[in-house]
Amino acid sequence: MLGGSYVNSQAFSAEQLASEQARVDRAGDVYRCAQQIAD
């Protein structure tokens, strides 16, 4: 991603996904956006 950070693409449990979506950085934005697309 922009700025050199990365997102690990792997299967998450519901708890892990919620934790990743709660992040306040760009990676959290990515996980929230992906969830919206999937819904």
DAJOTA-V64441 format. One record per pair of residues at least 4 apart in sequence whose C-alpha atoms are under 7 Angstrom apart, sorted by the first residue. I is the first residue (numbers start at 1). GAP is how many residues later the second one is. D is the distance in Angstrom with one decimal. If there is no record, write none. Layout:
BEGIN
i=I gap=GAP d=D
i=I gap=GAP d=D
END
This chain:
BEGIN
i=1 gap=4 d=5.4
i=1 gap=5 d=5.6
i=7 gap=20 d=6.1
i=12 gap=4 d=5.5
i=12 gap=5 d=5.6
i=13 gap=4 d=6.1
i=14 gap=4 d=6.2
i=15 gap=4 d=6.2
i=16 gap=4 d=6.2
i=17 gap=4 d=6.1
i=18 gap=4 d=6.2
i=19 gap=4 d=6.8
i=20 gap=8 d=5.7
i=20 gap=11 d=6.7
i=21 gap=7 d=4.7
i=21 gap=10 d=5.4
i=21 gap=11 d=5.4
i=22 gap=6 d=6.2
i=23 gap=5 d=4.5
i=24 gap=4 d=5.8
i=25 gap=4 d=6.6
i=26 gap=4 d=6.3
i=27 gap=4 d=6.4
i=28 gap=4 d=6.2
i=29 gap=4 d=6.0
i=30 gap=4 d=6.1
i=31 gap=4 d=6.2
i=32 gap=4 d=6.4
i=33 gap=4 d=6.3
i=34 gap=4 d=6.2
i=35 gap=4 d=6.1
END
